[in-house]
Amino acid sequence: MAITAAQVKELRDKTGAGMMDCKKALTEANGDFEKAVEILRKKGASVAAKRAERTANEGIVITRTLDGGASAAMIEVNCETDFVAKSDDFVDFANFAFELVIENAPANVEELAKLGKDGKTFEGELQSVMAKIGEKIEVSRFVIEKSENGIVVDYVHHGSKLGVLVRIDNTGDKNEALEPIVKDMAMQVAAMRPLYTFREEVPQNIIDKEIDIYKEILRKEGKPEQMLDKIAVGKINKFYAETCLNEQVYIKDNSKSIGGLLSEFNKSNSVDAKLKLFHRFHLSDEKK
């Protein structure tokens, strides 16, 4: 049967696929609109498979606090270009995936891929948006964090390419007073890129490697061998201060550390709030 321009336009408007692809799909489906959609979807899945080797380093990070601040969630959804990252279709898919995460708390991306809501499936929406946009799209990671008698504060840097969650436990009834301070901590994580929360989390092999480097540098500077261990201890303490959030200098007041800032709040408010952990999602970071 003859395929009209109006049919092609209707299919294009619904799927976002190219004009020629729509015409071919309608011809193959003998004018059956739903079958043509299915043909395009299948073609989109095939195209998506070919895109699998492309790198998706652009995208957005979305955060949300939940349960009155007692918990929070964060997701990173990637695409190939910044232009697509700002498109309504991509943002709508990212928000759909985020809602699935929040409502179902899947353990990983593989579990997320099996979910759906309101008659829509994750995989179906993913394939549909990739067919329409023409880029590789993926959910690379997400996290849901819940505090024990405390708060989880979120922060998204301008442009939605960097997001942070910071969790503080045991805050008593001081959440409202503490929240601005924790927001500052989240901004600190965004700006200063700590790798760990506490020095106890640093793997021993990393510490040993740093000490070896310091000692070798000191030897080349002519320092006596018997002094190397003592000097290296000072160097490793500086390493902790640079890489561990609890020991970093507070960017708004360099007379305090982040740990000291929280201790000061505890003393003033007669509580024993504890810094527990942070999560930092940045589009260019290596995924762990």
N, C-alpha and C positions, 0 to 999 in steps of 0.2 A: 504493500500500500504506500501511497505517497505521504511523505512526512512534511507537514507544514512548518513554516517559519515560527508560527505561534506556539506549536508544540515544542519546538527546539528552545524557544525563549523561556517557556514555562519550566522545562527541565533544567535549563541553565540557572534560572532564578532560584530554583529549589536546591540544586546541588553545588552551584558555583563552578562546575566543570566547564571546559572549553566548548565553544559552539560546535566544532567538528566532532568532538567526542560525544556530545549530546546527540547530534544527528546520527552518528554511527550506532550509538546505543539504541535509539528509537527504531532505526531501520532493522537492527538485529532482533529487537523485541517485537517487530511487526506492529509498532505503534502502541504497545502496552506500556503505559507510563510507569507503573510500579516495577515491572520487569526491567525496564530501561534503567531505573534507579538502582536496582540490584546489580545490573551489568556494570554500571559505573562504579558502584561500591566495590565490586570484585576487582575491577581494574585499578581502583584506588589502592586496594590492599596489595596488589601486585607491584604497583609503583612504589608503595611504601617500603616493600621488602627490598627493592633496588636502592632505596635511599638509606638503608640501614648503615652503610659504611660512612655516610656523611657525618660531619661533626656538628652537634647542636650545642653551641656555646652561648647563645643568646637566650632570652626568655624573661621570666619574672619570678620573683619570690613573693609569696603572700603569707601573711601572718594573721592570727586572730586570737584574742584572749577569750576564755570560756569560763563558765561557772563562776561569774563574778570576779574573775582574776585568779581563781585557784588553779586554773590550768590554761594552756595555750597550745596552739598548733601552728605549724609552718610547713610550707611546701615549696619546692622548686620545680618549675615546669620549663622545659627548654625547647627552643627552636633554632633555626640556622641564622636568621637575620634580625636586627633590631627593628626593622620595619614591620615584620610579621609579629614581633613581640608586642607591638602597640595596637595590633588590629583587634577589632571586636570579636572575630571568630576565635582567635587564639585565646584571648582573655576569657571569653565565655567558657571555652573548654577547660582552661586552668581552674576557673571557679567551680565548674562541675566536678572536676577531679578532687578539688579541695573539700567540697561538701561530702563526697563519698568517704574521704579520709576521716573527717570529723564525725560523721554519723556511724561509721563502721569500725573505726580504729584498726585497719588491717595491719598485719605484722610487717609487710614489705610491699614493694611495687608489684610483685607477682600476685599477691592476694588482692591488691587494689584492682588489677586488670580483670578480675573475675566478677567485680561488683557492678551494680547498676541501680537506678532509681527512676520512678515515674515512667516506666516503659523504655528507658534508655540505658544502654550498657556502656561501660567504660570503653571497651574495645570498639564498639560500634561508633561511638562519638569520636574516638581517636582516628579511626580509619576515615571517617567522614571529613573531619577537619583537615587531615593530611591531603586527601584527594582534592579538597577545595583550595587549600592554600598552596600546595605544591612544595612543601618542605618537610623534613624530618622533624617530628615533634615527640617529646618523651617526658614523662615524669621521672626525674632522676633521684629524688629523695623527698622524704617528709618526716616529720616527727610530731608526736603529741606528748607534752610534758605536763605532769600533774604534781603540784606541791603538797607536802604534808604540813597542814596547818600553816600555810603561807601563801605566797603569790608567785605567779609567773608573769613577767612583764615582756612585752614584745616591742621591737623597733624595726622599722623598715626605712632604709635610707632613700633619699629622693631618687626616683627613677626605677624603684622596685627591683634593683639588681642585687641588693644586699639586705639580708634580714637577720635578726638576732632574737633569741629568747634567753632570758636570765631567770633562774629559779632560786628563790629564797625560802627556806623552811623555818618553821617555829617562830612566826612573827607575832603570835598572840593576837591582840586586837588592834595592832598598829599598821595594818596594811595600807590604809589611806595615807598616813604620814610617811611611810617608807617608800611608797610607789615612785615619787619623783626621784629619789636617790637610786632606785633600781633602774629607772629609765636612763639615768646618767651612766650607770654601769653598762647597760646595753649599748649605749652610744660609745662608751669606752671600748667595748668588744669590737664594734664596727670599725672604729678608727685605728686601734692599736693592735689588732689581730693577735690576741693571745692564742697560744696553742693548747694550753692546759688551764684548768681551774686552780689546782694546787701543785706544789712541787712534788708531792708524793705520787702524782700521776705520771711524772716523766719516766719513761722506760730507762732501766739501768744502762742499756747499751748506748742510749743517747748521751747520758751523763758521762760514761766512760769515753766516748768519742770526743766530747767537748773538752774533757780534761786532757786527753792526749794532744789535742790541737793546741790548747793553751801551753802545755809543757814544751811542745816543740817550738812554739813561738818564743817562749822565755829562754830556751836554750840558745836560739839564734841571736837573742839579745844579750847573751853572755851572762845570764843569771846563774849563780851557783846551784849545782844539782840539789844540794840539801835544802834549798829554799823553794824548790819548784812546787812541792805539795802544798805548802802554806799559801803561796801566791795563787795557785790554781783554785783553792777553796774560795778565795775572794772573787775570782773570775766566774766560778760556777754560780755563786750567789747573785752576781750581776745577770747571768743568764736566766736564773729563776725570775728575777725582777722584770726581765724583758718579756718572758714567754708565759708566765703564770699570772692569770688575772688577779688572784688574791694579793700578789706582791707587786703588781704594776703600780707606778705612780699615777695618782688620780689626775686626769688631764685638766680638771678645773681648779686644782689646788695641789701644786707639786710638793707641798709639805706633808701630804698624806698618801698612804697607799690605799688601794681599794679595800683591803682587809681592815685597815685602820679606820676608814670611813664608816664601815659597818659597825665596828667596835664602838666608835664614838656615838653612833645612833643608839646602839644597845644600852650604853651607859646613861644616855640622856632620857631614854624611855623605859628603862627597867625591864628590858626584854632580852632574849638570847637568840636573836635571829641568826640563821646560818646560811651563808652562801653555799649553794649545793652544786650548781653546774651552769653551763651556758651552751647554746648551740649557735653556730654562725654559718649561714648559707650565703655564699657569694658565687655568682655565676662562673667566675674564672677559676675558682678553687678546684683543686684535685678532689674528686669524690672519694670519701673513705668508706 
